[in-house]
Amino acid sequence: MIPIEVTDAPATCCAPLVRETLSAQDAERLAHTMKALADPTRLRLLSIVAASDGAEACVCDLIEPVGLSQPTVSHHLKVLTEAGFLTRSKRGTWAYYALVPGALDQISGVLVAA
């Protein structure tokens, strides 16, 4: 028979947490927000708006670069607006979209340790 050593202290398998984690509700919200970004066309649209003068662009300037119809581009812009990445203002018959300052920073701030 092989002798077994018995100790009183249980072995630690995990390192302790060093900061607060996401709550279930916050994780749901963040997942919804990130889902809006999880589309190549939406990422391109955000990139185009961010690179535009004043971080603002007319929907008419966003159609040709992504090669999609105006209704499809408008749908993607609506998703990004509802997720809090863009704001929309109407000027005459055109809608203008502007990047919400700090919207992308908030996502990285949740995921990166301070």
Secondary structure, 3 states (H helix, E strand, C coil): CCCCCCCCCCCCCCCCCCCCCCCHHHHHHHHHHHHHHCCHHHHHHHHHHHHCHHHEEEHHHCHHHHCCCHHHHHHHHHHHHHCCCEEEEEECCEEEEEECCCHHHHHHHHHCCC
